[in-house]
Amino acid sequence: MRILDIRETAVPVRSSMRNAVFDFSEMTTSIVAVVTDRVAEGRPVVGFAFNGTGRYACGAAMRARFIPRLLKEPPEALLDAEGFVDPEKCVAVMSRREKPGGEAERAWAIGTIETAIWDAVAKARGLPLWALLARRYGPGTPSGRVFCYVGGGWYRPGQTVADLQDEMRRHRDAGYVLLKTKVGGLPLDEDRRRIEGVLEIVGDPRNLAVDANGAFDRDRAFAYAEMLAPYGLRWFEEPVAPTDFALYAEVCARYQPAIGTGENLYSLQDVRNMIRFGGLRPDRDVLQVDPPQAFGLSHFARIVEAAEAAGFSRAQIFPHGGNQMSLACVGGLGLGGCEAYPGVFGAFAGYADDARVEEGWMRLPDRPGIGFEAQSELYALMRELAPEVTAARAS
C-alpha cells in the first residue's frame, strides 16, 4: 500500500452560533484527502478527514511541513508487517524536526492527516474504522452500539427560555436522553432560569450537562459552582481556562458533582498535567479530548491508556467532536459515549444520513472506513478533493 498524494482545502463552517466565549461566524475547517494506490470495489482507496469544529483550518502547516515529509519518505518505511500504511509511523515522520512544547500549533494539522490515513487503511482492509481500532487497541463494543448525547442550548439573538425548551424537546423526540446546554453567556440568574427550564424537559438532572467553554474567572466559576451544585447535573464542562490547572483544582475542591474537560487539550502531556495538577476525581469526572485535534487516533489511544492508568474508566471518556471520527473512537476503544450537534456546524455536524438514536444509543456503522460516504452533504465537499473517486464510480 502506498500514499500517492495528500490534499487539503479550507471550507467555511457557515454558522452564526455563539457560546460564552465567541461566535462561529469566521470559523473554517480543513478537509484532507489521502490518495493511495489501492483499489476497493472498483474505486481508488482515498482516506478523508477534517480537523473538527471549534478550531480553524490548518492547511498552511500541512502544506509547508507535514505533507512534504510524508511524501518524501520511502514508501516501504511507512508500512506495517502486513503491507498496509501504518498511521503511527506516519505520525513519527510528520513529527520530525519539531521542537517539543507548543503542541497545539501542530496537533490538529498532524492529527487530521493521520485520521484520513486511518480511513484509507480501514477501507483497504474492508473494515469499519471502529472495528480496526478495536483490533489494534481494544476493547471494542460487543453490543455494536454506543451512547450518544446531544450538545445544544447555544445562545441566539432574542432566544427565550420557551425557545430553549422547544429545542430540547426536539432533541428528546429525536431519541437523545442526555442533553447539554451552554452557560456563561448571560448573567447567572438568567442562566439559572435556562437550566431550570431545561430540567423541566429532561426530568432527571443526571440527564443534563452544562458547558461554560472555559469562560469563567475564579469568582464567576465559584459562583456558578455554588449555583449548580444542588442540581446534581451530569457534568459541569470547562468552567475555566483549559490549562489553568491550579484553578481547576480549586473548582473541583468546591464542586462535588462531576466536572468535564479536555476538548482543548492536544497532547498526552497536556492530559497528564490536567490529571496530576487539575484536581480531577477519577471516580466521577469526564475527559473530552478531541481525537483528530490531538495528533490523531493513535495518540488518542495512548491518552485513553494513560487515563486508565490514573484510575479513570473508559466509561468516563466522551470524545469531543460530534462526528463520525469520534464515533469510531468510541466504538473501537469502548468509551463512554459521543456527542452530536444536529442542525449546527453545517456539513460538518453529525453522522451518516441513515443514523438513528434510540433512547440515547446509536448503532455502529458497518461501512468500511469512517463512513463519510454515507454523509452526503459532507462527502460532496470531500469528493471535490479527490475527483478520481467519482470518475471511477461513473466508469
N, C-alpha and C positions, 0 to 999 in steps of 0.2 A: 504494500500500500504506500502511495506517495502523495505528498501535498504538491499540487501543481500551481496553485495560486491562492492568495488571500486578499479579499477585497473588503473595503469599508465605505460606508456612506452615512452622513448625518441626516436625521429626519426630525422635524419638529413634532413634539408630543401633542400640541394643539389642545391645551387645557387651560381654563381660567380659574381653576380651583385655588383655594387658599387654606393653609393651615395656620398655626400660631406664629410661624416664623416668616414665611414667604409664599408668593403665589407662583404658579407654574407657567405663566404666560410666555416666558422666553425659553422654556425647557426644550432641549433636544436630546436625542439618544443616538448612539452608533449601532448600526446593523452591520454584521460581519458575515461574509460567506467564505468558507474554506473549500476550495475545489480540489478533488482528489482524482486519481487515475482509476478508481474502482467504478464498476457499473452494477447497479442492482435494479431488477425489474425493468431492464431496458433503459435506465436513465443514469447519467453520471451521479455518483455519490457526492453531494455537496452538503457540508455542515453549516448550520446557521445559528446565530445567537444575537442578542442585543444587550446593551450594558445596563439594563434595568431602568427603573424610574426613580426620579429624585436626584440624579446626577447627570451632568451634561455630556454630550458626545465627546469622545476621546480619540478621534481618528488621527490627530496630528502626531501624538506619541506612537500610535500604532504604525503609521507610515514611516516615521523617521527612524524608529529603533526596532520595534518588536517583529513586524512583518519581515523586514530585510534579514534579521538574524535567523529566523526560521527558514526562509527560502534559500539562504546561503549554506545552511547546514547540510552535510552529506545525508541524503535521504535515509540510508540504512542506519544512521546514528539515532534516528527518531523512532525506530521500530521496537516493538516488544518481541518476545520469543516466538509468537505466532505470526509475525509479519504484519501486524496492524500498527498504525501510528499510536505511540504511547503519549497521552496528554501530559503525564508527569515529566517525561523527558523534554517535551516541548516547553513547559514552563521553565525548566532549568536552562534551556538555551535562551529563551527570551529574557531571563533574569541576569544574564552575564553582563559584567561591567556596570552593574547598578549599585550605587552606594547604599549601604544599609541605612535605614531610617527613612522617614518621609514616604512610607509605603503607599499612602493614598494617591500620590502623584502617578503611580503606575498600576495600582492594584486592579482597577476595573478595565484598563486597557489590556493588560495581560489576561485577566480573568475572562473577558468576553471572547477573545480569540481561543483560549483554552476550552471554553464551553462549546464553541462551534466545532472544535476538533472532536470533543466527546460526541456531539450529534452525528458527525460524519462516521466515527468509528462504530457507534451503535448501529447506524444504518448499514454499514459494510458487513457487520456481523448478523444483520437481520433481527436485532433485538430492540425492544423499547429501552430507552436510556435508563429508566429506573431499574430494569432487570439487570443491565450490565453493571450499574453501580452496586447493586446488591451482591452480584457475583464477586466484585473486586473488594468491596469494603464492608458489605453486610450491614445489618442482618436481613434487610428487605422487609416486606409487609405481607405476611402469609394470607391475610384476609383479602388482598387485592384492592383495598380501598384505603383512603386517607381522610383524616378530619380536615375540614376547611371552614375557616371563619371569614367574615366579610369586614373590610375596612371601609367606613363611611363617615358620615357626620361632618363633612367638610363645611367650612364657613362660606356662605354665599350671600351676596347683597340682598337685603330685605328678608332673609330667612327667618321664620318664626319657629317656635317650639313645635307648633302643629305641623309645619312643613317637615321638620326633622322627624317627627313621629311617623308621618306618611312615608318618608324614605325608609325608615326602619321596618315598617310593616311590609313594604315591598321586599326587603331582604328576607324577612321571615317567610313570606309567601313563596319566595324562590328556593326555600329549603335550608337556609342558614339558621343555626341555633345561637352561636356565639357571634356577637356584633361588637364592633369597635367604633368609637366616636372621638372626634377631636375635642381637646380642651386647651385653654390658654389664649384663645383668640378674642375673648370677650372678658369683661370683668368677672370676678369669681362668682358673684351671686347669679349672674346671667348664665354662666356655665353650670352652676348648681341646678338651675331650672331646666337646662337642656338635659342634664344627666337624669334628673327625676322624671322628665318626660319620656326618655328612652326606657327607663326602668318600668314604666307603665306598660311598655310594649313587650319587653323580654321577661318580666316577672322575676325570675331568679337572678340576683345580682351577679352570680358567677357566670352568667351568660352575657356580661357586658365588660369590655375593657375600654380604657381611655388612653389617649395619646397626646402628649404635650409637645412632641417634636423638639425636645431639648430647649424649650423657650424660657425656662424659669431661672431667675437668680435664687439665692438662698432663701430670702424672705418669702418670695412667692411660692417656691417649691414647698416650704414648710406649711404655708397657709393652705395650699391645695392638698397636701398630705393630711392635714388635720381635717379638712372638709370631706375628703374622700374616704378616709379610713372606716368610718361607721358603716358604709355601704357594703364592704366586703366584696369589691369588684374582682373580676378575674385577674387583671393586672393593671398597673399604672405605668404607662410606657414613656420612656425618655423624659423624665421630669426636668433634667438639667443637661448642660452641655455634654456631648458624648464621651469626652476624655477627661472630665473633671472627676477623677476617681475619688478624691477626698470628699467632695460634696456628695457624690453618690453614697459613700459610706455614711455620711450624716443623715441623708434622706432614709436610707434603709434602716438606720437605728431608730428613726422616728415613726416609720410607716410599717406596720406589721404585715399587712397583706402583700401580695406579690408585686414585684417590680419587673418590668420588661425592658430590655435594652439590647443593643448590639448591631442595629442596622447600619450604624455609622462607624463601625469598627471594621478594619480592612485587612487584618493580618492575625496570624496566630499569636504574635507577641501582644498585639492590642487586646485580644480576648484574655490572654493570661493575666495581663495587668489589671483588667477590669475585675477578674475573679479574685486576684490576690489583694487588690487595694480598694476595690469599689464597694465592699461590704455586702456583696450578693450572698443570698442564702440558698445553698444547693437544694434545700428541701421544698422551695416554693418559687424562686424567681425564674424568669423566662429569658432565653437567649435568642436573638433575632438577626443573626448575621445574614447578609445577602450574598449567596454563593458566587454569581459572576462578578460581583463587585469586590470580592475578597480573594483575588488571584485565581478564581475558578473553583471547579468542583473537587479536584484532588486536594487542594489546600483546605477547602471547606471540610472535607472528610477528616483531615488532621485536627481541625478546630473541634469537631464533634468528639474525637477521641480524647483531646485534652480536657474538654468539659466533663466528659465521663470520668476521667481520672481525678478530677477535682470534686466529684461527688454528684454532679448533675446527671439526671437520667435523660435519655434521648427523648422521652415524652415531654421534656421541658424546652425543647428546641423547636422554634417555629420560624423558619427562614423568612426574611423579608422578601418582598418582590411581587407576590400575587400573579405569578406567571408559570408557564409550563416548565421553565428551567428549575424553579424552586420546587414545583410539584415532583419532578423526577428525583430531586434530592430527598424529599420527604419519603417518597415511596421506596427508594433504594436503600436509604440509611435507616429507615424505621424511626422517623422522628415524630414529634407531637402533632404537627399539622402544618398547613399552609394557609395563606390568606388569599382573598380575592378582592378585586376592585371593579365590580360591574358598573359600566356606564361612565368610567373615568379613564384618563390616560389614552384615549383614542384607541388605535390599533394595538397598543402595547399592553393592554389590560386583559386579564382573564385567560381562559383556557380554550380547548377545542370547541368548535361551533356546536358539537353534539354533547358536550359535557353537561352533566346534571348533578346537582347537590340534593341529597335526600337526607333529611334530619341531620344535617351537618356533615355528611360524609359524601365523598366523591370517589367513583371507581377509577382505578388507574387505567390509562390507555394501553392498547396492545399494538399501536403503530410503531414501526421502527424509529429509533432516534428520539428526539424530544417531542416530535409530533406537530411542529409548526405547520406542516402541510394541511392539517385539518383546522387551522385557524385562518380563514380565508382572507380577511382584511389585512392581517399582518403578513401572511405568506405572499400576497400580491406585491408588497413592498420588497420582500426578500428576493423574489424571483427577478426583480429588476437588476439585482447584483449578479445573478447567475442565469442569463438568458439561455444557456445551453440546456438547462433542465427543462424549460418549456419547449425548446426546439426538439429535444429528444422525445418528449411526450407526444408532440404533434406528428413526428415521423413514425 
